[in-house]
């Protein structure tokens, strides 16, 4: 019976680590976003529309965040989450090779998959969403 309980707990823990969330959103420069967010709060108002334009990711960005615009279960929409090191590497590579590129408004729409750990997204992949979503993308396995 003790072995069965141990096996059950182990499988439950493993299933929790395997569960991945998928989000759609806008790719942003995480450093710029954090700086502008603090300035916005100190001024007593939130100016996320201005922040998303000012802090759009570029080919020189090294730390990325995603402003969530959609998810499978509707949660976290409107939140901004930072990508982990592997997600930053994937996004930077895809920005440099042109797979992730801005639309006519300057937004870079992405789909991300991974595990949300607090304010950081342990990223499995970053893919373009929208018109360029059939492009080849990188992922971490």
Wavefront OBJ file of the C-alpha trace (Angstrom):
o trace
v 0.000 0.000 0.000
v 2.873 2.364 0.818
v 4.419 1.720 -2.609
v 1.103 2.455 -4.306
v 0.786 5.754 -2.438
v 4.362 6.697 -3.345
v 3.749 5.824 -6.999
v 0.549 7.891 -7.007
v 2.279 10.936 -5.537
v 5.186 10.609 -7.974
v 2.879 10.392 -10.970
v 0.856 13.367 -9.741
v 3.998 15.453 -9.360
v 5.252 14.420 -12.805
v 1.890 15.297 -14.358
v 2.068 18.743 -12.791
v 5.462 19.374 -14.356
v 4.255 18.146 -17.743
v 1.211 20.436 -17.780
v 1.933 23.379 -20.032
v -0.069 26.521 -20.594
v -0.487 28.261 -23.941
v -0.940 31.998 -24.346
v -1.267 34.479 -27.189
v 0.154 37.927 -26.703
v 2.448 40.756 -27.731
v 6.200 40.391 -27.430
v 7.808 43.230 -25.488
v 11.203 44.328 -24.187
v 11.097 43.227 -20.521
v 13.606 45.806 -19.250
v 11.780 48.683 -20.906
v 8.422 47.354 -19.698
v 9.592 47.175 -16.064
v 11.022 50.692 -16.213
v 7.909 52.215 -17.814
v 5.542 50.277 -15.545
v 7.195 51.724 -12.436
v 7.154 55.244 -13.872
v 3.494 54.833 -14.815
v 2.510 53.659 -11.332
v 4.463 56.486 -9.699
v 2.546 58.954 -11.877
v -0.699 57.486 -10.537
v -2.023 55.963 -13.725
v -1.472 53.010 -15.995
v -0.534 53.710 -19.573
v -0.207 50.207 -20.962
v -1.169 51.330 -24.469
v 1.794 53.714 -24.522
v 4.048 51.146 -22.863
v 3.321 48.464 -25.461
v 4.279 50.888 -28.239
v 7.345 52.277 -26.475
v 8.555 48.869 -25.310
v 7.990 46.789 -28.433
v 10.640 44.100 -28.849
v 13.375 44.689 -31.424
v 16.193 42.605 -32.887
v 18.520 44.009 -30.203
v 16.240 42.994 -27.301
v 17.735 40.313 -25.037
v 15.109 40.026 -22.272
v 11.509 39.549 -23.388
v 8.064 39.704 -21.833
v 4.664 38.802 -23.267
v 1.554 40.902 -22.713
v -1.191 38.242 -22.616
v -4.077 38.894 -25.009
v -5.592 35.412 -25.008
v -5.366 32.011 -23.380
v -7.132 28.693 -23.595
v -8.926 29.194 -20.296
v -9.318 32.981 -20.331
v -7.134 33.554 -17.284
v -4.165 35.924 -17.171
v -5.441 38.103 -20.049
v -4.019 41.582 -19.522
v -1.051 40.376 -17.476
v 2.539 40.701 -18.612
v 4.914 37.811 -17.936
v 8.673 37.592 -18.398
v 10.235 34.785 -20.403
v 12.919 32.617 -18.804
v 16.443 32.302 -20.232
v 15.472 29.643 -22.779
v 12.482 31.710 -23.915
v 14.692 34.787 -24.246
v 17.153 32.768 -26.340
v 14.397 31.440 -28.608
v 12.739 34.843 -29.038
v 16.059 36.606 -29.732
v 17.005 34.004 -32.333
v 13.593 34.227 -34.020
v 13.738 38.033 -34.031
v 17.172 37.978 -35.666
v 16.230 35.451 -38.350
v 12.955 37.269 -39.160
v 10.464 34.617 -38.047
v 9.077 37.018 -35.442
v 8.441 40.409 -36.974
v 6.197 43.397 -36.290
v 2.846 43.850 -37.978
v 1.641 47.148 -39.466
v 1.010 48.559 -35.957
v 4.495 47.611 -34.739
v 3.202 44.770 -32.507
v 4.846 41.352 -32.584
v 2.115 38.797 -31.971
v 3.286 35.472 -30.523
v 2.042 32.187 -29.128
v 3.993 30.843 -26.176
v 3.804 27.520 -24.410
v 5.323 26.510 -21.097
v 4.782 26.652 -17.361
v 3.919 29.849 -15.537
v 6.040 30.123 -12.391
v 5.060 33.317 -10.587
v 5.855 36.201 -12.927
v 8.172 34.144 -15.133
v 7.199 31.832 -17.953
v 9.337 28.676 -18.211
v 9.178 28.639 -21.979
v 8.918 25.571 -24.200
v 8.362 27.517 -27.427
v 7.733 30.946 -28.894
v 5.889 31.007 -32.219
v 4.497 33.791 -34.329
v 0.732 34.216 -34.349
v -1.251 35.940 -37.029
v -0.301 36.113 -40.722
v 3.269 34.795 -40.343
v 2.450 31.825 -38.128
v 3.373 29.190 -40.709
v 7.029 30.142 -40.439
v 9.595 27.712 -39.064
v 10.124 28.258 -35.336
v 12.529 27.094 -32.661
v 11.604 25.252 -29.513
v 13.238 23.759 -26.461
v 12.724 20.047 -25.925
l 1 2 3 4 5 6 7 8 9 10 11 12 13 14 15 16 17 18 19 20 21 22 23 24 25 26 27 28 29 30 31 32 33 34 35 36 37 38 39 40 41 42 43 44 45 46 47 48 49 50 51 52 53 54 55 56 57 58 59 60 61 62 63 64 65 66 67 68 69 70 71 72 73 74 75 76 77 78 79 80 81 82 83 84 85 86 87 88 89 90 91 92 93 94 95 96 97 98 99 100 101 102 103 104 105 106 107 108 109 110 111 112 113 114 115 116 117 118 119 120 121 122 123 124 125 126 127 128 129 130 131 132 133 134 135 136 137 138 139 140 141
